[in-house]
Amino acid sequence: MNGGVRKAYSEQMGQDAKKKCRLNNEDIELAKRLGLNPRSLVKNIPNKSEPWKAPVSVWLHEIDEKRRKKTEQKQKRRAKAAAARNEDSDTK
């Protein structure tokens, strides 16, 4: 029974975050994929005294881009290591 109440509460927080952060549905889905909850989105709204902070939607896309680059680099390193192992086993 508590699960339903919690979910409704979470959905309400999600709607509040969407409105406060000026996010669209795509940005909300991206935040969920990145494992960010509504509270963390609201906490990262830039204040007027924080001109270096990007808007939340830009911040989300930057995080996603960084993670994609890291994943690509990791895959390249793994492929390179696998190729090196194959070459070593072929020369023996």
Secondary structure, DSSP 8 states (H G I E B T S, - for coil): -HHHHHHHHHHHHHHHHHHHHT--HHHHHHHHHTT--HHHHHHT---TT-TTS--HHHHHHHHHHHHHHHHHHHHHHHHHHHHHHHHHHHH-
